Amino acid sequence: MSECCRRLGDPGRAREHLQPARAELGALGDDEYGQLVRGGLERLAGQLGETA
């Protein structure tokens, strides 16, 4: 959802969706899928000017 908001030009709304997504990263396993999701969220955070 966050990426969609960013693409639509609403970075504030994108940040609102990014925070809860990042808060739940611990639920993911340390496998390829978890790494893919973590990497995507971190890239998105960087695009939004967020830090870890």
C-alpha distance matrix in Angstrom:
0.0 3.8 5.5 5.2 6.4 8.7 10.0 10.7 12.7 11.3 11.5 12.3 9.2 7.3 10.1 9.7 6.5 8.2 11.4 11.1 9.5 12.5 14.8 14.5 15.3 18.9 18.3 17.9 21.2 22.7 22.6 21.2 17.9 17.5 18.5 16.1 13.0 14.8 15.7 12.3 11.1 14.4 14.4 11.2 13.0 16.1 14.7 13.7 17.2 16.4 18.9 19.1
3.8 0.0 3.8 5.4 5.2 6.3 8.7 9.9 10.8 9.2 8.4 9.5 7.2 4.2 6.8 7.6 5.0 5.6 9.2 10.1 8.8 10.9 13.6 14.2 14.7 18.4 18.5 18.1 21.3 22.4 22.6 21.2 18.3 17.4 17.9 15.7 12.7 13.6 14.1 10.8 9.0 11.8 11.7 8.2 9.6 12.6 11.3 10.0 13.5 12.7 15.4 16.0
5.5 3.8 0.0 3.8 5.4 5.0 6.1 8.6 9.9 9.7 9.1 11.5 9.8 6.5 9.4 11.1 8.8 8.5 12.3 13.4 11.4 13.0 16.2 16.6 16.3 20.1 20.2 19.1 21.9 22.6 22.3 20.3 17.7 17.3 17.2 14.5 12.2 13.5 13.0 9.4 8.8 11.5 10.2 7.0 9.7 11.9 9.9 9.9 13.5 13.6 16.3 17.1
5.2 5.4 3.8 0.0 3.8 5.4 5.1 6.2 8.8 8.8 9.8 11.9 9.6 7.6 11.2 12.1 10.0 11.0 14.6 15.3 13.7 16.0 18.8 18.9 19.1 22.9 22.6 21.6 24.6 25.6 25.0 23.0 20.1 20.1 20.4 17.4 15.2 16.9 16.6 12.9 12.5 15.2 13.9 10.7 13.2 15.3 12.8 12.5 16.3 16.7 19.6 20.6
6.4 5.2 5.4 3.8 0.0 3.8 5.4 5.0 6.4 5.3 6.6 8.4 6.2 5.0 8.8 9.7 8.7 10.1 13.4 14.6 13.8 15.9 18.5 19.3 19.9 23.6 23.7 23.2 26.4 27.4 27.3 25.5 22.7 22.2 22.4 19.8 17.2 18.3 18.2 14.7 13.4 15.7 14.7 11.0 12.7 14.8 12.3 10.9 14.6 15.1 18.5 19.9
8.7 6.3 5.0 5.4 3.8 0.0 3.8 5.4 5.2 5.3 5.1 8.3 7.8 5.4 8.5 10.8 10.2 10.3 13.6 15.6 14.6 15.8 18.8 20.0 19.9 23.7 24.3 23.5 26.4 26.8 26.8 24.8 22.4 21.8 21.4 18.9 16.7 17.3 16.5 13.2 12.2 13.8 12.1 8.6 10.4 11.8 8.8 8.0 11.7 12.9 16.3 18.1
10.0 8.7 6.1 5.1 5.4 3.8 0.0 3.8 5.4 7.5 8.5 11.8 10.9 9.0 12.3 14.3 13.2 13.5 17.1 18.7 17.2 18.7 21.9 22.5 22.3 26.1 26.4 25.2 27.9 28.3 27.7 25.3 23.0 23.0 22.5 19.5 17.8 19.0 17.8 14.2 14.2 15.9 13.6 10.6 13.2 14.1 10.8 11.0 14.6 16.1 19.4 21.2
10.7 9.9 8.6 6.2 5.0 5.4 3.8 0.0 3.8 5.8 8.4 11.1 9.9 9.3 12.9 14.2 13.6 14.8 18.1 19.6 18.7 20.5 23.3 24.1 24.4 28.2 28.3 27.5 30.4 31.1 30.7 28.5 25.9 25.8 25.6 22.7 20.7 21.9 21.1 17.5 17.0 18.9 16.9 13.7 15.7 16.9 13.6 12.9 16.5 18.0 21.5 23.4
12.7 10.8 9.9 8.8 6.4 5.2 5.4 3.8 0.0 3.8 6.1 9.0 9.2 8.9 11.7 13.6 13.9 14.7 17.6 19.7 19.2 20.6 23.3 24.7 24.9 28.6 29.2 28.6 31.5 32.0 31.9 29.8 27.4 27.0 26.5 23.9 21.8 22.4 21.4 18.2 17.3 18.5 16.5 13.3 14.6 15.4 12.0 10.9 14.1 16.0 19.7 22.1
11.3 9.2 9.7 8.8 5.3 5.3 7.5 5.8 3.8 0.0 3.8 5.6 5.6 6.3 8.9 10.2 11.1 12.4 14.9 16.9 17.0 18.5 20.8 22.4 23.1 26.7 27.3 27.1 30.3 31.1 31.4 29.7 27.1 26.2 26.1 23.8 21.2 21.6 21.2 18.1 16.4 17.8 16.6 13.0 13.7 15.1 12.3 10.1 13.3 14.5 18.3 20.5
11.5 8.4 9.1 9.8 6.6 5.1 8.5 8.4 6.1 3.8 0.0 3.8 5.5 4.8 6.1 8.6 9.9 10.1 12.4 15.1 15.2 15.9 18.4 20.4 20.8 24.3 25.4 25.2 28.3 28.8 29.4 27.8 25.5 24.3 23.8 21.9 19.4 19.2 18.7 16.0 14.0 14.8 13.9 10.4 10.3 11.7 9.3 6.6 9.6 10.8 14.5 16.9
12.3 9.5 11.5 11.9 8.4 8.3 11.8 11.1 9.0 5.6 3.8 0.0 3.8 5.3 5.2 6.4 9.0 9.9 11.2 13.7 14.8 15.6 17.4 19.7 20.8 24.0 25.1 25.5 28.8 29.6 30.5 29.4 26.9 25.3 25.3 23.7 20.8 20.4 20.6 18.0 15.4 16.4 16.2 12.7 11.8 13.8 12.2 8.8 11.0 11.2 14.8 17.0
9.2 7.2 9.8 9.6 6.2 7.8 10.9 9.9 9.2 5.6 5.5 3.8 0.0 3.8 5.4 5.0 6.5 8.6 10.4 12.1 13.0 14.7 16.3 18.1 19.5 22.8 23.4 23.8 27.3 28.4 29.1 28.1 25.2 23.9 24.3 22.5 19.4 19.5 20.1 17.2 14.7 16.5 16.5 12.8 12.6 15.2 13.5 10.6 13.5 13.2 16.6 18.1
7.3 4.2 6.5 7.6 5.0 5.4 9.0 9.3 8.9 6.3 4.8 5.3 3.8 0.0 3.8 5.4 5.3 6.1 8.9 10.9 10.8 12.2 14.6 16.1 16.9 20.5 21.1 21.1 24.4 25.3 25.9 24.6 21.9 20.6 20.8 18.9 16.0 16.1 16.4 13.5 11.1 13.0 12.8 9.1 9.3 12.0 10.4 8.0 11.3 10.9 14.2 15.6
10.1 6.8 9.4 11.2 8.8 8.5 12.3 12.9 11.7 8.9 6.1 5.2 5.4 3.8 0.0 3.8 5.4 4.9 6.3 9.2 9.9 10.4 12.4 14.8 15.6 18.9 20.1 20.5 23.7 24.5 25.6 24.8 22.4 20.4 20.5 19.3 16.2 15.5 16.1 13.9 10.8 12.0 12.7 9.3 7.9 10.9 10.4 7.2 9.5 8.3 11.4 12.7
9.7 7.6 11.1 12.1 9.7 10.8 14.3 14.2 13.6 10.2 8.6 6.4 5.0 5.4 3.8 0.0 3.8 5.6 5.9 7.5 9.3 10.7 11.8 13.9 15.6 18.7 19.5 20.4 23.9 25.2 26.5 26.0 23.2 21.2 21.9 20.8 17.4 17.0 18.3 16.1 12.9 14.6 15.8 12.4 11.2 14.5 14.1 11.1 13.2 11.5 14.2 14.9
6.5 5.0 8.8 10.0 8.7 10.2 13.2 13.6 13.9 11.1 9.9 9.0 6.5 5.3 5.4 3.8 0.0 3.8 5.6 6.0 6.6 9.0 10.5 11.7 13.3 16.6 16.9 17.5 21.1 22.6 23.5 22.9 19.9 18.2 19.2 17.9 14.3 14.5 16.0 13.6 10.6 13.2 14.3 11.0 10.8 14.4 14.0 11.7 14.3 12.5 14.9 15.1
8.2 5.6 8.5 11.0 10.1 10.3 13.5 14.8 14.7 12.4 10.1 9.9 8.6 6.1 4.9 5.6 3.8 0.0 3.8 5.7 5.2 6.2 8.6 10.3 11.0 14.4 15.4 15.6 19.0 20.0 21.1 20.5 17.9 15.9 16.4 15.3 11.9 11.4 12.8 10.8 7.4 9.6 11.1 8.2 7.4 11.2 11.5 9.6 11.8 9.6 11.5 11.5
11.4 9.2 12.3 14.6 13.4 13.6 17.1 18.1 17.6 14.9 12.4 11.2 10.4 8.9 6.3 5.9 5.6 3.8 0.0 3.8 5.4 5.3 6.2 9.0 10.4 13.2 14.6 15.6 19.0 20.2 21.9 21.9 19.5 16.8 17.6 17.3 13.8 12.6 14.6 13.4 9.7 11.1 13.5 11.2 9.2 12.9 13.9 11.6 12.8 9.8 11.0 10.4
11.1 10.1 13.4 15.3 14.6 15.6 18.7 19.6 19.7 16.9 15.1 13.7 12.1 10.9 9.2 7.5 6.0 5.7 3.8 0.0 3.8 5.4 4.9 6.5 9.1 11.6 12.2 13.8 17.4 19.2 20.9 21.2 18.4 15.9 17.4 17.3 13.5 13.0 15.6 14.4 11.0 13.2 15.7 13.5 12.3 16.1 17.0 14.9 16.5 13.5 14.5 13.2
9.5 8.8 11.4 13.7 13.8 14.6 17.2 18.7 19.2 17.0 15.2 14.8 13.0 10.8 9.9 9.3 6.6 5.2 5.4 3.8 0.0 3.8 5.4 5.5 6.8 10.1 10.4 11.1 14.7 16.3 17.6 17.6 14.8 12.5 14.0 13.5 9.8 9.6 12.4 11.0 8.0 10.7 13.2 11.3 10.9 14.6 15.6 14.3 16.1 13.4 14.2 12.7
12.5 10.9 13.0 16.0 15.9 15.8 18.7 20.5 20.6 18.5 15.9 15.6 14.7 12.2 10.4 10.7 9.0 6.2 5.3 5.4 3.8 0.0 3.8 5.4 5.3 8.5 10.2 10.7 13.9 14.9 16.7 17.0 14.8 11.9 12.7 13.1 9.7 8.1 10.9 10.5 7.1 8.6 11.8 10.8 9.4 12.8 14.7 13.5 14.6 11.4 11.3 9.2
14.8 13.6 16.2 18.8 18.5 18.8 21.9 23.3 23.3 20.8 18.4 17.4 16.3 14.6 12.4 11.8 10.5 8.6 6.2 4.9 5.4 3.8 0.0 3.8 5.7 7.4 9.2 11.0 14.3 15.7 18.1 19.1 16.8 13.6 15.1 16.0 12.6 11.0 14.2 14.2 10.9 12.2 15.6 14.5 12.8 16.2 18.1 16.6 17.3 13.8 13.4 11.0
14.5 14.2 16.6 18.9 19.3 20.0 22.5 24.1 24.7 22.4 20.4 19.7 18.1 16.1 14.8 13.9 11.7 10.3 9.0 6.5 5.5 5.4 3.8 0.0 3.8 5.4 5.8 7.8 11.3 13.5 15.5 16.8 14.3 11.2 13.5 14.4 11.0 10.3 13.9 13.9 11.3 13.3 16.5 15.6 14.7 18.1 19.8 18.8 20.0 16.7 16.4 13.7
15.3 14.7 16.3 19.1 19.9 19.9 22.3 24.4 24.9 23.1 20.8 20.8 19.5 16.9 15.6 15.6 13.3 11.0 10.4 9.1 6.8 5.3 5.7 3.8 0.0 3.8 5.3 5.6 8.8 10.2 12.3 13.5 11.4 8.0 9.9 11.2 8.3 7.0 10.7 11.5 9.4 10.9 14.2 14.1 13.5 16.5 18.6 18.2 19.1 16.0 15.2 12.3
18.9 18.4 20.1 22.9 23.6 23.7 26.1 28.2 28.6 26.7 24.3 24.0 22.8 20.5 18.9 18.7 16.6 14.4 13.2 11.6 10.1 8.5 7.4 5.4 3.8 0.0 3.8 5.4 7.6 9.3 12.2 14.3 12.8 9.3 11.3 13.6 11.3 9.8 13.5 14.8 12.9 14.0 17.5 17.7 16.8 19.5 21.9 21.5 22.1 18.8 17.4 14.0
18.3 18.5 20.2 22.6 23.7 24.3 26.4 28.3 29.2 27.3 25.4 25.1 23.4 21.1 20.1 19.5 16.9 15.4 14.6 12.2 10.4 10.2 9.2 5.8 5.3 3.8 0.0 3.8 6.6 9.6 11.7 13.9 11.8 8.9 12.0 13.7 11.3 11.1 14.9 15.6 14.2 16.0 19.1 19.1 18.8 21.8 23.7 23.3 24.4 21.2 20.4 17.3
17.9 18.1 19.1 21.6 23.2 23.5 25.2 27.5 28.6 27.1 25.2 25.5 23.8 21.1 20.5 20.4 17.5 15.6 15.6 13.8 11.1 10.7 11.0 7.8 5.6 5.4 3.8 0.0 3.8 6.6 8.2 10.1 8.1 5.3 8.6 10.3 8.6 8.8 12.3 13.3 12.7 14.5 17.2 17.7 18.0 20.6 22.4 22.6 23.9 21.0 20.2 17.1
21.2 21.3 21.9 24.6 26.4 26.4 27.9 30.4 31.5 30.3 28.3 28.8 27.3 24.4 23.7 23.9 21.1 19.0 19.0 17.4 14.7 13.9 14.3 11.3 8.8 7.6 6.6 3.8 0.0 3.8 5.4 8.5 7.8 5.5 8.3 10.8 10.3 10.4 13.3 15.0 15.1 16.4 19.0 20.0 20.4 22.6 24.6 25.3 26.3 23.5 22.2 19.1
22.7 22.4 22.6 25.6 27.4 26.8 28.3 31.1 32.0 31.1 28.8 29.6 28.4 25.3 24.5 25.2 22.6 20.0 20.2 19.2 16.3 14.9 15.7 13.5 10.2 9.3 9.6 6.6 3.8 0.0 3.8 7.0 7.9 5.6 6.6 9.9 10.5 9.8 12.0 14.5 15.0 15.5 17.9 19.7 20.0 21.6 23.9 25.0 25.6 23.0 21.4 18.2
22.6 22.6 22.3 25.0 27.3 26.8 27.7 30.7 31.9 31.4 29.4 30.5 29.1 25.9 25.6 26.5 23.5 21.1 21.9 20.9 17.6 16.7 18.1 15.5 12.3 12.2 11.7 8.2 5.4 3.8 0.0 3.8 5.5 5.3 6.2 8.6 10.1 10.6 12.1 14.2 15.5 16.4 18.2 20.0 21.0 22.4 24.3 25.8 26.8 24.6 23.3 20.5
21.2 21.2 20.3 23.0 25.5 24.8 25.3 28.5 29.8 29.7 27.8 29.4 28.1 24.6 24.8 26.0 22.9 20.5 21.9 21.2 17.6 17.0 19.1 16.8 13.5 14.3 13.9 10.1 8.5 7.0 3.8 0.0 3.8 5.5 5.1 6.0 8.7 9.9 10.3 12.1 14.3 15.2 16.3 18.2 19.8 20.9 22.4 24.3 25.5 23.8 22.9 20.5
17.9 18.3 17.7 20.1 22.7 22.4 23.0 25.9 27.4 27.1 25.5 26.9 25.2 21.9 22.4 23.2 19.9 17.9 19.5 18.4 14.8 14.8 16.8 14.3 11.4 12.8 11.8 8.1 7.8 7.9 5.5 3.8 0.0 3.8 5.4 5.0 6.3 8.6 9.8 10.6 12.4 14.2 15.4 16.6 18.3 20.0 21.2 22.6 24.3 22.5 22.1 19.8
17.5 17.4 17.3 20.1 22.2 21.8 23.0 25.8 27.0 26.2 24.3 25.3 23.9 20.6 20.4 21.2 18.2 15.9 16.8 15.9 12.5 11.9 13.6 11.2 8.0 9.3 8.9 5.3 5.5 5.6 5.3 5.5 3.8 0.0 3.8 5.4 5.2 6.1 8.4 9.9 10.7 12.2 14.2 15.4 16.4 18.3 20.0 21.1 22.4 20.1 19.3 16.7
18.5 17.9 17.2 20.4 22.4 21.4 22.5 25.6 26.5 26.1 23.8 25.3 24.3 20.8 20.5 21.9 19.2 16.4 17.6 17.4 14.0 12.7 15.1 13.5 9.9 11.3 12.0 8.6 8.3 6.6 6.2 5.1 5.4 3.8 0.0 3.8 5.5 5.1 5.9 8.4 9.9 10.4 12.0 14.1 15.1 16.3 18.2 19.8 20.8 18.9 17.8 15.5
16.1 15.7 14.5 17.4 19.8 18.9 19.5 22.7 23.9 23.8 21.9 23.7 22.5 18.9 19.3 20.8 17.9 15.3 17.3 17.3 13.5 13.1 16.0 14.4 11.2 13.6 13.7 10.3 10.8 9.9 8.6 6.0 5.0 5.4 3.8 0.0 3.8 5.6 5.2 6.1 8.7 10.0 10.6 12.3 14.2 15.4 16.6 18.4 20.0 18.5 18.2 16.5
13.0 12.7 12.2 15.2 17.2 16.7 17.8 20.7 21.8 21.2 19.4 20.8 19.4 16.0 16.2 17.4 14.3 11.9 13.8 13.5 9.8 9.7 12.6 11.0 8.3 11.3 11.3 8.6 10.3 10.5 10.1 8.7 6.3 5.2 5.5 3.8 0.0 3.8 5.4 5.1 6.2 8.6 9.9 10.5 12.2 14.3 15.4 16.5 18.3 16.5 16.5 14.7
14.8 13.6 13.5 16.9 18.3 17.3 19.0 21.9 22.4 21.6 19.2 20.4 19.5 16.1 15.5 17.0 14.5 11.4 12.6 13.0 9.6 8.1 11.0 10.3 7.0 9.8 11.1 8.8 10.4 9.8 10.6 9.9 8.6 6.1 5.1 5.6 3.8 0.0 3.8 5.5 5.2 6.1 8.6 9.9 10.4 12.3 14.3 15.3 16.3 14.2 13.5 11.4
15.7 14.1 13.0 16.6 18.2 16.5 17.8 21.1 21.4 21.2 18.7 20.6 20.1 16.4 16.1 18.3 16.0 12.8 14.6 15.6 12.4 10.9 14.2 13.9 10.7 13.5 14.9 12.3 13.3 12.0 12.1 10.3 9.8 8.4 5.9 5.2 5.4 3.8 0.0 3.8 5.5 5.1 6.1 8.5 9.8 10.6 12.4 14.2 15.2 13.8 13.3 11.9
12.3 10.8 9.4 12.9 14.7 13.2 14.2 17.5 18.2 18.1 16.0 18.0 17.2 13.5 13.9 16.1 13.6 10.8 13.4 14.4 11.0 10.5 14.2 13.9 11.5 14.8 15.6 13.3 15.0 14.5 14.2 12.1 10.6 9.9 8.4 6.1 5.1 5.5 3.8 0.0 3.8 5.5 5.2 6.1 8.5 9.9 10.6 12.4 14.2 13.2 13.8 13.1
11.1 9.0 8.8 12.5 13.4 12.2 14.2 17.0 17.3 16.4 14.0 15.4 14.7 11.1 10.8 12.9 10.6 7.4 9.7 11.0 8.0 7.1 10.9 11.3 9.4 12.9 14.2 12.7 15.1 15.0 15.5 14.3 12.4 10.7 9.9 8.7 6.2 5.2 5.5 3.8 0.0 3.8 5.5 5.0 6.0 8.6 9.8 10.4 12.2 10.4 11.1 10.3
14.4 11.8 11.5 15.2 15.7 13.8 15.9 18.9 18.5 17.8 14.8 16.4 16.5 13.0 12.0 14.6 13.2 9.6 11.1 13.2 10.7 8.6 12.2 13.3 10.9 14.0 16.0 14.5 16.4 15.5 16.4 15.2 14.2 12.2 10.4 10.0 8.6 6.1 5.1 5.5 3.8 0.0 3.8 5.4 4.9 6.2 8.6 9.8 10.4 8.7 8.5 7.8
14.4 11.7 10.2 13.9 14.7 12.1 13.6 16.9 16.5 16.6 13.9 16.2 16.5 12.8 12.7 15.8 14.3 11.1 13.5 15.7 13.2 11.8 15.6 16.5 14.2 17.5 19.1 17.2 19.0 17.9 18.2 16.3 15.4 14.2 12.0 10.6 9.9 8.6 6.1 5.2 5.5 3.8 0.0 3.8 5.4 5.1 6.3 8.7 9.9 9.6 10.3 10.8
11.2 8.2 7.0 10.7 11.0 8.6 10.6 13.7 13.3 13.0 10.4 12.7 12.8 9.1 9.3 12.4 11.0 8.2 11.2 13.5 11.3 10.8 14.5 15.6 14.1 17.7 19.1 17.7 20.0 19.7 20.0 18.2 16.6 15.4 14.1 12.3 10.5 9.9 8.5 6.1 5.0 5.4 3.8 0.0 3.8 5.3 5.0 6.3 8.7 8.5 10.4 11.3
13.0 9.6 9.7 13.2 12.7 10.4 13.2 15.7 14.6 13.7 10.3 11.8 12.6 9.3 7.9 11.2 10.8 7.4 9.2 12.3 10.9 9.4 12.8 14.7 13.5 16.8 18.8 18.0 20.4 20.0 21.0 19.8 18.3 16.4 15.1 14.2 12.2 10.4 9.8 8.5 6.0 4.9 5.4 3.8 0.0 3.8 5.4 5.1 6.2 4.9 6.7 8.0
16.1 12.6 11.9 15.3 14.8 11.8 14.1 16.9 15.4 15.1 11.7 13.8 15.2 12.0 10.9 14.5 14.4 11.2 12.9 16.1 14.6 12.8 16.2 18.1 16.5 19.5 21.8 20.6 22.6 21.6 22.4 20.9 20.0 18.3 16.3 15.4 14.3 12.3 10.6 9.9 8.6 6.2 5.1 5.3 3.8 0.0 3.8 5.3 5.0 5.6 6.8 9.0
14.7 11.3 9.9 12.8 12.3 8.8 10.8 13.6 12.0 12.3 9.3 12.2 13.5 10.4 10.4 14.1 14.0 11.5 13.9 17.0 15.6 14.7 18.1 19.8 18.6 21.9 23.7 22.4 24.6 23.9 24.3 22.4 21.2 20.0 18.2 16.6 15.4 14.3 12.4 10.6 9.8 8.6 6.3 5.0 5.4 3.8 0.0 3.8 5.5 7.6 10.0 12.4
13.7 10.0 9.9 12.5 10.9 8.0 11.0 12.9 10.9 10.1 6.6 8.8 10.6 8.0 7.2 11.1 11.7 9.6 11.6 14.9 14.3 13.5 16.6 18.8 18.2 21.5 23.3 22.6 25.3 25.0 25.8 24.3 22.6 21.1 19.8 18.4 16.5 15.3 14.2 12.4 10.4 9.8 8.7 6.3 5.1 5.3 3.8 0.0 3.8 5.5 9.0 11.7
17.2 13.5 13.5 16.3 14.6 11.7 14.6 16.5 14.1 13.3 9.6 11.0 13.5 11.3 9.5 13.2 14.3 11.8 12.8 16.5 16.1 14.6 17.3 20.0 19.1 22.1 24.4 23.9 26.3 25.6 26.8 25.5 24.3 22.4 20.8 20.0 18.3 16.3 15.2 14.2 12.2 10.4 9.9 8.7 6.2 5.0 5.5 3.8 0.0 3.8 6.7 10.2
16.4 12.7 13.6 16.7 15.1 12.9 16.1 18.0 16.0 14.5 10.8 11.2 13.2 10.9 8.3 11.5 12.5 9.6 9.8 13.5 13.4 11.4 13.8 16.7 16.0 18.8 21.2 21.0 23.5 23.0 24.6 23.8 22.5 20.1 18.9 18.5 16.5 14.2 13.8 13.2 10.4 8.7 9.6 8.5 4.9 5.6 7.6 5.5 3.8 0.0 3.8 6.8
18.9 15.4 16.3 19.6 18.5 16.3 19.4 21.5 19.7 18.3 14.5 14.8 16.6 14.2 11.4 14.2 14.9 11.5 11.0 14.5 14.2 11.3 13.4 16.4 15.2 17.4 20.4 20.2 22.2 21.4 23.3 22.9 22.1 19.3 17.8 18.2 16.5 13.5 13.3 13.8 11.1 8.5 10.3 10.4 6.7 6.8 10.0 9.0 6.7 3.8 0.0 3.8
19.1 16.0 17.1 20.6 19.9 18.1 21.2 23.4 22.1 20.5 16.9 17.0 18.1 15.6 12.7 14.9 15.1 11.5 10.4 13.2 12.7 9.2 11.0 13.7 12.3 14.0 17.3 17.1 19.1 18.2 20.5 20.5 19.8 16.7 15.5 16.5 14.7 11.4 11.9 13.1 10.3 7.8 10.8 11.3 8.0 9.0 12.4 11.7 10.2 6.8 3.8 0.0
